[in-house]
Each structure stands twice: as C-alpha cells, then as structure tokens.
C-alpha cells in the first residue's frame, strides 16, 4: 500500500484541524495548502512545514500533484471547488454536502 499525497483547500480552523489529522496518518502526506487569504495559508504552511502554498486551486494541483484534495471551505464554495478538482482527475474529500 502506498502513501497518498493530500492537498488542503481552506486553511481556516476546519482545514487546519483536518490537515493535522491527515499529517498524522501513516499513509498520507500533506503536500500543499490553498486559501485565498495569505495569512491563513502561511500559518498552516508553517505549521506543516510546507513550501507549496497557493491562492489558486488550478495552479496548486499540477504543481503539487496531490492524489486527494480536501475541500474545507464554506459550504457555498464546495460545488465549484469540487468540480474544478475533479476536472484535474484527483479525488476529493468533502465532509459536508455539496451546495450551489
């Protein structure tokens, strides 16, 4: 069994908590974070010691090459972000229902 590369979209409280869980799992490695707010992505990037920090999901995926994108944003953004991530051919993890 391999190690899965995980990228986090949304670096607020929920995304931070989720990223720490993925970072602690023996079969996953958090490789990138993404958030429109630089202070949030820099804080989480520092916590996880990541150099991949993005404001744009469509730039992050080809550069970081995650196997899985965790969407930890407000529910009103889930639908668009999920479709964008899926268009890149990566799996997604969303804990709340998709909304429009």
N, C-alpha and C positions, 0 to 999 in steps of 0.2 A: 504494500500500500504506500502511495506517495504522499508528499506534503503538498497541500493546496495553498496557492497564493491568493490572499484576500485583500481587497481594497475597500475602504470605508468611505461612503459618501454621506456627509453630515457629521460634523465634528463637535456638536453640542454635547450636552450631558448624556443623551441616549447613545449617540455614536461613540462617545468616549468609553462608556461602560461596555458596549458591545465589543469594541476593539480590544479592550483588555482581556475579555473572555476568549476571543479568537487568538490573541497573542499568547495566552496561557495554554492553549490546547496543543498537544504534541504533534498533531498532524496538520496544523495550519500556521501560516506565517503572514502577518500583516505586512504588505509591501508598499502601500500608498494610502494617503488620505486626501479627501477632496471636500472643499467647502468654499462658498463664495466669500466668507469672512476670513481674512488672512490671519487675524489674531487667534481664531479658533483652530484653523489648520496648523498654524505654527505651534500652538500649545500642545496639541495632540501629537504632532510630528516630533516634537522634542521629547515628550513622554515615551513615545515608542522608538525613538532614535531613528527616524526615517528621513531620508533625503527626498523621497518622492512626495511632494505636496502640491496639490493642484486646485485651481479655481474652476476648472472645466473638465467634466467627466469625459468628454470626447477626446481630450488631449491625454488624460490620465491613462485610459485603457490601453492604447497602443504602446505607450512608453513603459508602463509598469507591468503589463501583461498578466493581469490577475486571472485566476480561474473563476473567481466568485466576487461579485460586487455586492456589498451590504448597503442597502439604502436606508439610512437612519435619519431622514429629514422629516419635516412636517408632512402629514398625510396628503395634503393638497399637491405635493410635488411628486408623489410616488409613481403615478401613472406615466408621466413624461419621462422621468429618470429611468424607470424600468424598461420602457420601450427603447430608449437610447442605449442602455447597457446591453439589452438583448440583441440589438442590431449589430453590436460588436461581437456577438457569439459567445458571451460569457454568461455564466449562471448568476442568478440574483437571489438575495435573501432579504425579504421584507416581512417584518413581523406583524404589520397591520394590513388591512385590506387595501387594495388599490382604490383610488378615488379619482374623480375627474374634476 
